[in-house]
Amino acid sequence: MKPLPNAVLVLADGIVFSGEGIGASAKAVGEICFHTAMTGYQEILTDPSYTGQIITFTFPHIGNVGANGEDIESADATAPTTAKALVLRTDVTAPSNYRSISGLNEWLCRRGIPGIAGIDTRSLTRHIRTKGMTNAAILHDPGGIDAKAIDALLQEAKACPEMENQELAHQATTKDSYEWSKLPWRQESAANNTAFRVVAVDFGLKWNILRCLKAQNCHIDVVPATTSAKEILERKPDGIFLSNGPGDPHATFERIGGEIKQLVESGVPLFGICLGHQLLALAFGAATQKMQQGHHGANHPVKHLESGKVEITSMNHGFCVGRDDFPEALEETHISLFDNSNCGFRARNKPVFAVQYHPEASPGPHDSAYLFARFHSLMQDTKNGNKARA
């Protein structure tokens, strides 16, 4: 008799992949997407924007850098608000890097993240590209998984709520305010002499964003997504940052849209990334929409419309700002060269700008790191009484 598989991936449309279990012996249910980055799997797996999602890595060799305590983007503990599971083509590669302190498999077990290896990730990726991101269930059980268990997984995948209308930012946010003081790796001092106070609103933010803000000599107060505009403005910030995060931006905006509008009207410089970009767009009257496959990778070309330059960027989002009926109050600044979706804007009469992609990278190229210096300049212009233009 053929032995039972110890790991299966079941899509909500009934497609089943059998393979070898990796990571924790556990079950996970969520939306499945694919990520094209060749590096940075630890950063990707700890990005809170992946709350509620299962990640398929299209690069076949994952694990060669091992795992360490530095290459993470959120608290290194059991993490219900980061990626739920992962899917690989080949088994976890043995670590071969001087910074490794453990293998990836051990790290996955510590965090309670299950995975499956040995499946045709090219076929799975093409299915997602054709049919769109769908819900799925993954189970790693060393005792073996029979047909009855597979049918139960299918029912769970079908019953899992769609990502549309899910408000997940308040699940991924910090519970308490705190100050951030760490610079980027190997950087010993800030790039600017003038220090500014920035309040960063955490919708599920990546730590490398905070490092990049600190590199601009910002004093950073991180506050929960539940913080009111009044409380934020009482801190007397020179600038306000709206972070990345998971879920449907419209669902989050329905909960806190009034607070975002108050921040816009305050005249304090605002910078948004990813979900922050979408929330600011909604505040100006734009619309957001679900994408078929989303943008998840570290090689996405984005055109800066004013200069004509192309930036290679890191992206992670399943929703975008619609370009139809783009608000007159906003000027589009960046577009994706993959699908022409909006990737950035600035307000015409407010010190506000935002981008859909991740200028902090981690992982990814640093072509867009200049945006943090732009935020510093915007705060400087506003403080000097100049008509600030993002």
Phi, psi and chi 1 to 4 in degrees:
 res  aa     phi    psi   chi1   chi2   chi3   chi4
   1 MET       -  135.1  179.9 -177.4  -68.3      -
   2 LYS   -66.7  131.0 -174.3  177.4  179.2 -179.6
   3 PRO   -64.7  149.7   23.9  -34.3      -      -
   4 LEU   -72.6  144.2  -64.0  173.2      -      -
   5 PRO   -67.4  150.7   27.3  -35.2      -      -
   6 ASN   -98.2    1.8   69.1    3.0      -      -
   7 ALA  -152.3  137.7      -      -      -      -
   8 VAL  -138.5  151.8  -65.8      -      -      -
   9 LEU  -121.5  122.4  169.8   68.3      -      -
  10 VAL  -119.7  119.7 -177.6      -      -      -
  11 LEU   -84.3  154.1  -54.2 -171.5      -      -
  12 ALA   -63.2  -20.3      -      -      -      -
  13 ASP   -88.9    6.7   58.5   11.4      -      -
  14 GLY   100.6   -8.4      -      -      -      -
  15 ILE   -72.7  134.6  -65.2  178.4      -      -
  16 VAL  -121.9  131.8  178.5      -      -      -
  17 PHE  -116.1  129.6  -65.3   87.8      -      -
  18 SER  -107.3  145.0  -60.7      -      -      -
  19 GLY  -163.1 -155.9      -      -      -      -
  20 GLU  -105.7  133.1  -67.6  -65.6  -38.1      -
  21 GLY   -73.0  142.4      -      -      -      -
  22 ILE  -132.5  163.7   56.4  174.3      -      -
  23 GLY    68.1 -150.7      -      -      -      -
  24 ALA   -69.3  147.7      -      -      -      -
  25 SER   -80.8   96.5  -61.5      -      -      -
  26 ALA  -161.8  175.9      -      -      -      -
  27 LYS  -119.9  147.4  177.1  175.1   64.0  178.9
  28 ALA  -143.3  143.2      -      -      -      -
  29 VAL  -131.9  132.6 -177.1      -      -      -
  30 GLY   177.5 -173.0      -      -      -      -
  31 GLU   -78.4  135.6 -177.6 -177.9   69.8      -
  32 ILE  -102.3  135.0 -169.1  163.4      -      -
  33 CYS  -136.0  175.2   62.8      -      -      -
  34 PHE  -124.9  148.1   64.0   86.5      -      -
  35 HIS  -125.6  130.6 -159.2  -68.6      -      -
  36 THR   -98.4    2.3   59.6      -      -      -
  37 ALA   -66.1  145.7      -      -      -      -
  38 MET   -92.9  -13.7  -61.8  171.0   63.7      -
  39 THR  -135.6  169.4   61.0      -      -      -
  40 GLY    81.5   30.6      -      -      -      -
  41 TYR   -63.5  -31.9   49.4   82.3      -      -
  42 GLN   -67.0  -42.5 -132.2 -176.2  -40.6      -
  43 GLU   -63.3  -41.2  -66.6   94.1  -38.7      -
  44 ILE   -64.4  -45.9  -65.7  164.4      -      -
  45 LEU   -69.0  -20.2  -70.3  167.1      -      -
  46 THR  -105.4    9.6   56.0      -      -      -
  47 ASP   -77.2  117.0 -179.6   -9.9      -      -
  48 PRO   -61.0  -16.6  -25.0   36.4      -      -
  49 SER   -63.3  -17.6  -69.4      -      -      -
  50 TYR   -90.9   12.8  -80.0  113.2      -      -
  51 THR   -52.6  127.9  -61.8      -      -      -
  52 GLY    82.1   10.9      -      -      -      -
  53 GLN  -124.2  152.9  -69.9 -174.9  -57.6      -
  54 ILE  -107.6  129.9  -62.5  169.0      -      -
  55 ILE  -104.1  126.2  -58.4  173.6      -      -
  56 THR   -97.8  120.3  -56.6      -      -      -
  57 PHE   -89.2  121.8  -74.0   94.0      -      -
  58 THR   -78.3  -24.5   60.6      -      -      -
  59 PHE   -74.9  129.4 -171.3   66.5      -      -
  60 PRO   -74.8  -24.2   26.6  -34.5      -      -
  61 HIS  -108.0   99.3  -57.4  -65.8      -      -
  62 ILE  -116.5  127.4  -60.2  -64.5      -      -
  63 GLY   122.8   -6.4      -      -      -      -
  64 ASN   -67.6  -22.4   55.9  -50.0      -      -
  65 VAL   -86.7  -10.9  179.5      -      -      -
  66 GLY    74.8 -150.9      -      -      -      -
  67 ALA  -139.6  149.2      -      -      -      -
  68 ASN  -146.2  179.0   57.6   58.1      -      -
  69 GLY   -89.8    2.8      -      -      -      -
  70 GLU  -104.8  -36.7  -64.0  178.2  -27.6      -
  71 ASP   -85.3   54.8  -65.5  -15.2      -      -
  72 ILE  -129.0  157.7   56.6  176.0      -      -
  73 GLU  -118.6    5.6  -69.2  -64.1  -29.4      -
  74 SER  -159.9  175.0   58.3      -      -      -
  75 ALA   -54.6  133.0      -      -      -      -
  76 ASP   -86.2   72.3 -168.0   13.9      -      -
  77 ALA  -142.5 -176.0      -      -      -      -
  78 THR   -56.2  131.5   53.7      -      -      -
  79 ALA  -128.4   84.4      -      -      -      -
  80 PRO   -69.0  -12.4   27.3  -35.1      -      -
  81 THR  -108.6   28.4   55.8      -      -      -
  82 THR  -127.9 -164.2   52.4      -      -      -
  83 ALA   -55.1  140.7      -      -      -      -
  84 LYS   -85.1  -29.3  -58.5 -167.9   77.0  170.5
  85 ALA  -166.9  170.1      -      -      -      -
  86 LEU  -137.4  156.6   71.8  159.4      -      -
  87 VAL  -128.7  129.7 -179.7      -      -      -
  88 LEU  -128.2  156.5  -55.4 -179.1      -      -
  89 ARG   -76.9  -47.1  174.1   65.3 -175.9   91.3
  90 THR  -119.3  165.9   60.3      -      -      -
  91 ASP   -60.2  159.0 -161.3    2.1      -      -
  92 VAL   -55.9  127.8  173.2      -      -      -
  93 THR   -72.2  141.6  -54.6      -      -      -
  94 ALA   -65.1  142.0      -      -      -      -
  95 PRO   -68.0  141.7   23.8  -32.5      -      -
  96 SER  -147.2   69.5  179.3      -      -      -
  97 ASN  -155.7  139.6 -173.7  -81.7      -      -
  98 TYR   -65.9  -18.9   75.1   98.8      -      -
  99 ARG   -89.3   -6.4  -61.8  174.2   63.8 -121.1
 100 SER   -71.2  134.1  173.7      -      -      -
 101 ILE  -115.5   -9.7   59.2  173.6      -      -
 102 SER  -161.3  165.8   73.6      -      -      -
 103 GLY   -76.8  158.4      -      -      -      -
 104 LEU   -61.4  -38.0  175.7   60.0      -      -
 105 ASN   -61.8  -43.1 -157.6   63.6      -      -
 106 GLU   -61.2  -42.7  -60.4  169.7   54.8      -
 107 TRP   -62.6  -41.7 -177.8   83.1      -      -
 108 LEU   -62.1  -41.2  -68.3  169.3      -      -
 109 CYS   -63.5  -41.3  -70.2      -      -      -
 110 ARG   -62.9  -35.7  -73.8 -159.7  -53.5  -88.4
 111 ARG   -88.9   -3.7  -66.4 -177.7   69.8   92.5
 112 GLY    75.1   26.0      -      -      -      -
 113 ILE  -100.0  118.9  -60.9  174.3      -      -
 114 PRO   -86.1  163.4   32.7  -33.9      -      -
 115 GLY  -156.3  171.0      -      -      -      -
 116 ILE  -135.5  136.5 -176.1  171.4      -      -
 117 ALA  -124.3  164.5      -      -      -      -
 118 GLY    85.6   17.6      -      -      -      -
 119 ILE  -108.3  167.3   75.6  164.5      -      -
 120 ASP   -81.5   88.7 -173.3  -13.0      -      -
 121 THR   -69.2  -24.0   51.0      -      -      -
 122 ARG   -66.1  -43.8  178.8  175.5  -69.2 -177.9
 123 SER   -63.2  -42.4  173.6      -      -      -
 124 LEU   -63.8  -42.8  175.2   57.1      -      -
 125 THR   -63.4  -42.6  -62.1      -      -      -
 126 ARG   -64.7  -34.6  -66.9  176.6   72.6  173.7
 127 HIS   -64.8  -43.2 -177.0   77.0      -      -
 128 ILE   -64.8  -41.7  -64.6  170.6      -      -
 129 ARG   -62.6  -35.3  -70.9 -178.6   61.9 -174.9
 130 THR   -82.0  -45.5  -58.0      -      -      -
 131 LYS   -98.0  -16.3  -57.1  -64.9 -175.6  179.9
 132 GLY    96.2  165.5      -      -      -      -
 133 MET   -65.4  127.5  -68.8 -178.1  -71.1      -
 134 THR  -123.5  166.8 -175.5      -      -      -
 135 ASN   -79.6  154.4  -71.6  -30.3      -      -
 136 ALA  -153.2  162.0      -      -      -      -
 137 ALA  -127.3  139.1      -      -      -      -
 138 ILE  -127.8  137.3 -172.3  169.1      -      -
 139 LEU  -135.1  130.1  174.9   63.3      -      -
 140 HIS  -114.6  111.1  173.8 -161.5      -      -
 141 ASP  -134.6  106.1 -177.0   -7.4      -      -
 142 PRO   -57.6  -20.9  -25.0   35.6      -      -
 143 GLY   -77.8   -7.2      -      -      -      -
 144 GLY   100.5  150.8      -      -      -      -
 145 ILE  -124.8  117.9  -58.1  168.1      -      -
 146 ASP   -95.6  179.5   59.6   16.8      -      -
 147 ALA   -62.3  -34.7      -      -      -      -
 148 LYS   -64.9  -41.4 -176.1  176.9  179.7 -179.0
 149 ALA   -66.5  -37.2      -      -      -      -
 150 ILE   -64.8  -40.9  -68.9  173.8      -      -
 151 ASP   -64.1  -37.2 -175.4   62.2      -      -
 152 ALA   -65.3  -38.1      -      -      -      -
 153 LEU   -64.4  -39.5  -70.0  171.2      -      -
 154 LEU   -60.9  -42.3  174.2   60.3      -      -
 155 GLN   -65.6  -37.1  -60.2  -48.1  -48.3      -
 156 GLU   -67.4  -39.4  -71.2 -165.6   63.2      -
 157 ALA   -63.9  -40.7      -      -      -      -
 158 LYS   -67.3  -34.3  -72.1 -179.2  176.1  179.3
 159 ALA   -82.6  -13.8      -      -      -      -
 160 CYS   -64.9  132.7 -179.6      -      -      -
 161 PRO   -61.0  142.5  -20.8   32.3      -      -
 162 GLU   -66.6  156.6  -61.2  -68.1  -28.1      -
 163 MET   -67.5  -30.3 -168.5   59.7   71.9      -
 164 GLU   -60.6  136.5  -77.1 -174.4  -78.7      -
 165 ASN    75.1    4.1  -59.0  -43.4      -      -
 166 GLN   -87.5  127.1  -77.1 -152.8   57.9      -
 167 GLU  -100.5  100.4 -157.6  -65.6  -69.3      -
 168 LEU  -110.7  -10.4  -61.6  177.6      -      -
 169 ALA   -62.2  -36.4      -      -      -      -
 170 HIS   -76.4  -11.7  -74.1   69.9      -      -
 171 GLN   -84.1  -33.6  178.1 -178.9  -31.6      -
 172 ALA   -89.2  -14.3      -      -      -      -
 173 THR   -71.3  161.2 -173.3      -      -      -
 174 THR   -65.8  151.0  180.0      -      -      -
 175 LYS   -86.6  -24.8  -60.3  -59.7 -178.4  -83.2
 176 ASP  -132.4  151.6  -58.6  -63.0      -      -
 177 SER   -70.5  152.4  -59.8      -      -      -
 178 TYR  -158.9  162.6   61.9   92.1      -      -
 179 GLU   -96.8  144.8  -67.6 -176.0   13.5      -
 180 TRP  -111.6  134.9 -179.1  -90.1      -      -
 181 SER  -130.1   -3.2   60.5      -      -      -
 182 LYS   -85.7  136.8  -65.6 -179.4 -178.8  178.3
 183 LEU   -85.9  167.6  -73.3  162.9      -      -
 184 PRO   -60.1  161.6  -24.5   34.9      -      -
 185 TRP   -54.9  134.3  -48.3  128.3      -      -
 186 ARG    64.2   11.6  -60.2 -178.3  179.9   86.5
 187 GLN  -100.8  127.9 -176.4  168.5  -29.9      -
 188 GLU  -100.6  -17.4  -63.2  180.0   -2.9      -
 189 SER  -149.0  162.4   61.0      -      -      -
 190 ALA   -74.8  157.3      -      -      -      -
 191 ALA   -81.3  -22.8      -      -      -      -
 192 ASN  -117.1  149.6  -75.5  -70.5      -      -
 193 ASN   -79.6  -33.7  -66.7  -36.0      -      -
 194 THR   -81.7  125.9  -54.4      -      -      -
 195 ALA   -94.7  135.7      -      -      -      -
 196 PHE  -125.2  149.9  -70.5  118.5      -      -
 197 ARG   -93.1  123.0 -171.9  179.1 -162.9   89.2
 198 VAL  -120.3  131.6  171.1      -      -      -
 199 VAL   -99.5  118.8  173.9      -      -      -
 200 ALA  -101.6  117.8      -      -      -      -
 201 VAL   -88.1  120.8 -174.6      -      -      -
 202 ASP   -93.3  107.6  176.6    9.0      -      -
 203 PHE  -101.3    9.2  -60.6  109.8      -      -
 204 GLY   124.7   49.1      -      -      -      -
 205 LEU   -79.7  157.6   63.7   74.5      -      -
 206 LYS   -90.8  138.5  -67.5  173.0   63.2 -178.9
 207 TRP   -63.2  -29.5  -76.8   -8.7      -      -
 208 ASN   -68.4  -23.0 -153.6   47.2      -      -
 209 ILE   -62.1  -44.3  -68.8  174.2      -      -
 210 LEU   -64.7  -37.8  -60.5  177.6      -      -
 211 ARG   -62.7  -41.4  -62.9 -174.2 -167.7  104.1
 212 CYS   -68.1  -36.0  -68.9      -      -      -
 213 LEU   -67.1  -40.0  -71.3  170.1      -      -
 214 LYS   -64.0  -33.3 -169.7   64.3 -177.0  177.3
 215 ALA   -63.7  -20.3      -      -      -      -
 216 GLN   -92.5   14.7  -65.0  -63.0  -37.5      -
 217 ASN    67.9   39.7 -158.1   12.5      -      -
 218 CYS   -96.2  138.5  -64.9      -      -      -
 219 HIS   -86.1  119.3  174.9   97.1      -      -
 220 ILE  -112.5  121.6  -54.4  165.5      -      -
 221 ASP  -106.6  118.4  -65.8  -35.7      -      -
 222 VAL   -94.3  129.7 -177.8      -      -      -
 223 VAL  -126.2  153.1  -60.7      -      -      -
 224 PRO   -65.4  160.1  -18.8   31.2      -      -
 225 ALA   -63.6  -19.0      -      -      -      -
 226 THR   -82.1   -3.7   52.5      -      -      -
 227 THR   -69.8  132.1  -51.1      -      -      -
 228 SER   -76.3  160.1   69.2      -      -      -
 229 ALA   -59.5  -39.3      -      -      -      -
 230 LYS   -59.6  -45.4 -179.4  175.8 -178.4  -67.4
 231 GLU   -65.3  -38.9  -68.2  172.8  -64.1      -
 232 ILE   -64.8  -47.6  -69.2  171.4      -      -
 233 LEU   -69.5  -25.8  -64.4  172.0      -      -
 234 GLU   -66.4  -18.3  -76.8  175.7  -10.9      -
 235 ARG   -79.8   -2.4  -69.0  174.5  177.6  -96.0
 236 LYS    56.0   52.6  -54.2  -64.6 -176.1 -176.2
 237 PRO   -74.8  148.8   29.5  -35.7      -      -
 238 ASP   -82.0  -23.1  -61.6  -62.5      -      -
 239 GLY  -155.5  156.0      -      -      -      -
 240 ILE  -126.8  131.9  -59.3  167.8      -      -
 241 PHE  -113.8  132.5  172.7   75.4      -      -
 242 LEU  -108.4  122.2  -56.1 -174.6      -      -
 243 SER   -85.9  174.9   84.2      -      -      -
 244 ASN   -68.7  173.0   63.1  -65.3      -      -
 245 GLY   170.9  173.2      -      -      -      -
 246 PRO   -93.9  174.1   35.6  -36.1      -      -
 247 GLY    86.8 -174.0      -      -      -      -
 248 ASP   -82.6  119.0 -174.2  -24.5      -      -
 249 PRO   -59.9  -33.6   19.0  -31.2      -      -
 250 HIS   -65.6  -37.4 -170.8  -93.6      -      -
 251 ALA   -66.3  -39.2      -      -      -      -
 252 THR   -67.5  -40.9  -60.3      -      -      -
 253 PHE   -64.6  -36.0 -170.9   77.2      -      -
 254 GLU   -59.9  -28.7  -76.9 -170.6  -30.1      -
 255 ARG   -85.2  -36.7 -178.6  169.0  179.0  173.7
 256 ILE  -129.7   14.5   59.6  166.3      -      -
 257 GLY   -57.1  -37.7      -      -      -      -
 258 GLY   -63.1  -36.2      -      -      -      -
 259 GLU   -68.2  -40.6  -53.1  -60.8  -32.5      -
 260 ILE   -63.2  -42.9  -58.3  -65.2      -      -
 261 LYS   -62.3  -38.2  -70.7 -179.9  178.6  179.6
 262 GLN   -64.5  -38.2  -72.8 -177.1   51.6      -
 263 LEU   -64.9  -40.6  -64.9  177.8      -      -
 264 VAL   -61.8  -44.6  169.3      -      -      -
 265 GLU   -72.4  -15.7  -68.6  -57.2  -42.3      -
 266 SER   -67.6  -23.5   71.9      -      -      -
 267 GLY    85.0   -1.5      -      -      -      -
 268 VAL   -76.4  134.5  176.7      -      -      -
 269 PRO   -54.8  135.7  -28.7   36.8      -      -
 270 LEU  -125.2  136.9  -83.5  159.9      -      -
 271 PHE  -132.1  127.1  176.7   24.5      -      -
 272 GLY  -124.5  144.4      -      -      -      -
 273 ILE  -126.7  131.3  -72.5  176.3      -      -
 274 CYS    61.3 -109.5 -160.1      -      -      -
 275 LEU   -60.7  -36.7  179.2   59.4      -      -
 276 GLY   -60.1  -37.6      -      -      -      -
 277 HIS   -61.7  -45.8  164.5  -93.0      -      -
 278 GLN   -67.0  -40.7  -63.9  158.8   -5.7      -
 279 LEU   -65.5  -40.4  -67.3  173.7      -      -
 280 LEU   -65.8  -40.3  -75.2  170.0      -      -
 281 ALA   -60.2  -43.5      -      -      -      -
 282 LEU   -62.9  -35.5  -71.4  166.3      -      -
 283 ALA   -63.9  -27.2      -      -      -      -
 284 PHE   -93.0    2.4  -80.7   92.2      -      -
 285 GLY   100.1    7.1      -      -      -      -
 286 ALA   -76.0  175.2      -      -      -      -
 287 ALA  -122.3  152.7      -      -      -      -
 288 THR  -115.8  158.8   55.7      -      -      -
 289 GLN  -147.5  152.4   58.2 -163.0   40.7      -
 290 LYS   -75.1  138.2 -173.6   76.4  163.5   66.3
 291 MET   -95.8  155.7  -55.4  173.2   76.3      -
 292 GLN   -67.5  -50.0  174.7  158.1  -49.8      -
 293 GLN  -120.6   -8.2   65.2 -167.9   45.4      -
 294 GLY    71.2 -178.5      -      -      -      -
 295 HIS  -121.4  113.6  -72.1  163.6      -      -
 296 HIS  -139.8  101.0  -51.1  -80.6      -      -
 297 GLY   174.7 -179.4      -      -      -      -
 298 ALA  -123.1   23.1      -      -      -      -
 299 ASN  -137.7   33.3   60.2  -16.0      -      -
 300 HIS   -89.7  121.4  -73.9 -112.2      -      -
 301 PRO   -78.8  129.0   28.8  -32.1      -      -
 302 VAL  -125.6  132.3  166.4      -      -      -
 303 LYS   -96.7  127.6 -176.0  176.2 -177.9  179.3
 304 HIS   -84.4  111.4 -176.8 -136.5      -      -
 305 LEU   -65.7  -34.0  -63.3  176.8      -      -
 306 GLU   -70.5  -42.5 -172.8  173.4   28.6      -
 307 SER   -95.0  -20.9   67.9      -      -      -
 308 GLY    81.7   -1.8      -      -      -      -
 309 LYS   -74.1  150.3  -68.3 -178.1  178.4  179.4
 310 VAL  -108.7  126.8  175.7      -      -      -
 311 GLU  -105.8  136.2  -55.6  164.9   25.1      -
 312 ILE   -90.4  124.9  -56.7  -57.8      -      -
 313 THR  -127.0  164.1   70.8      -      -      -
 314 SER   -97.9  134.8  178.5      -      -      -
 315 MET  -135.5  152.0  -71.6 -163.6 -178.3      -
 316 ASN  -161.2   90.0  169.5   24.1      -      -
 317 HIS  -158.9  149.3   56.0  -87.1      -      -
 318 GLY  -113.2   -1.0      -      -      -      -
 319 PHE  -125.9  157.1  -66.9   81.4      -      -
 320 CYS  -142.5  166.1   66.7      -      -      -
 321 VAL   -85.0  126.0  175.0      -      -      -
 322 GLY   -68.6  144.0      -      -      -      -
 323 ARG   -93.1  -15.6  -62.7 -175.4   71.5 -168.0
 324 ASP   -71.7  135.8  -64.5  -23.8      -      -
 325 ASP    55.4   44.0  -59.7  -40.3      -      -
 326 PHE   -63.1  132.1 -155.8   69.4      -      -
 327 PRO   -58.0  139.1  -22.9   33.8      -      -
 328 GLU   -63.1  -26.9 -179.5   61.0   30.5      -
 329 ALA   -71.8  -11.1      -      -      -      -
 330 LEU  -114.0  145.8  -61.4  179.9      -      -
 331 GLU  -113.4  123.0  177.7 -175.7   -7.6      -
 332 GLU   -69.8  133.6 -164.8  169.6   36.8      -
 333 THR  -116.4  -27.5   57.0      -      -      -
 334 HIS  -140.8  144.8  -60.4   77.7      -      -
 335 ILE  -136.5  153.9   59.8  168.3      -      -
 336 SER   -77.1  135.4  165.4      -      -      -
 337 LEU   -87.1   -2.5  -68.1 -176.4      -      -
 338 PHE   -80.7  -45.6  -83.7  162.0      -      -
 339 ASP  -140.1    9.9   59.9    9.9      -      -
 340 ASN    64.8   17.2  -70.4  -40.7      -      -
 341 SER   -72.3  156.4   58.7      -      -      -
 342 ASN   -66.9  135.6  173.8  -98.9      -      -
 343 CYS  -128.3    4.8  -75.0      -      -      -
 344 GLY   177.9  154.2      -      -      -      -
 345 PHE  -156.4  167.2   61.3   78.0      -      -
 346 ARG  -137.2  152.7   61.1 -173.3  171.7 -162.7
 347 ALA   -79.7  143.0      -      -      -      -
 348 ARG   -74.4  -31.5  -63.1 -174.9 -171.8  -84.6
 349 ASN  -129.5   19.0  -63.3  -55.3      -      -
 350 LYS  -137.0  152.3  -61.4  -78.4 -174.9 -176.0
 351 PRO   -80.8   67.7   30.1  -34.6      -      -
 352 VAL  -134.2  132.4  176.1      -      -      -
 353 PHE  -149.6  160.4   75.1  107.5      -      -
 354 ALA  -160.1  155.1      -      -      -      -
 355 VAL  -134.0  150.4  -68.2      -      -      -
 356 GLN   -80.9  -27.2 -177.9   63.5   74.4      -
 357 TYR   -91.1 -172.3   51.1   94.9      -      -
 358 HIS  -115.9   94.7  -75.5  -94.4      -      -
 359 PRO   -68.0  -18.2   23.4  -33.6      -      -
 360 GLU   -78.4  -11.8   84.9  -72.3  -12.6      -
 361 ALA    57.3 -127.4      -      -      -      -
 362 SER    60.8   67.8 -168.3      -      -      -
 363 PRO   -93.3  167.1   35.4  -36.7      -      -
 364 GLY   136.9  175.3      -      -      -      -
 365 PRO   -75.3  164.7   27.2  -33.6      -      -
 366 HIS  -107.8   22.5  -62.5  158.3      -      -
 367 ASP   -58.3  -29.2  -64.2   24.1      -      -
 368 SER  -104.9   12.6  -51.9      -      -      -
 369 ALA   -63.1  -20.4      -      -      -      -
 370 TYR   -60.1  -19.8   68.6   89.6      -      -
 371 LEU   -65.5  -27.3  -69.3  167.9      -      -
 372 PHE   -71.6  -37.3  -67.1   97.6      -      -
 373 ALA   -67.1  -33.2      -      -      -      -
 374 ARG   -64.6  -39.3  176.7  177.3  -67.8  177.5
 375 PHE   -63.4  -40.9 -173.6   39.1      -      -
 376 HIS   -62.0  -43.5 -171.9  -82.0      -      -
 377 SER   -64.3  -37.1  -63.2      -      -      -
 378 LEU   -63.8  -42.1 -173.5   60.4      -      -
 379 MET   -65.6  -38.2  -70.5 -173.0  -75.5      -
 380 GLN   -64.8  -45.9 -177.1   72.8   69.7      -
 381 ASP   -61.1  -42.8  -72.2  -16.8      -      -
 382 THR   -64.9  -41.6  -57.6      -      -      -
 383 LYS   -66.6  -32.4 -166.7  163.5 -170.0  174.8
 384 ASN   -79.7   -3.8  -68.8  -17.3      -      -
 385 GLY    83.6    9.9      -      -      -      -
 386 ASN   -79.3  156.6  -60.4  -30.3      -      -
 387 LYS   -72.2  104.4 -177.4  174.2  174.6   54.7
 388 ALA   -74.7  133.0      -      -      -      -
 389 ARG  -127.3  115.5  178.4  174.1  170.2   81.1
 390 ALA   -70.7      -      -      -      -      -
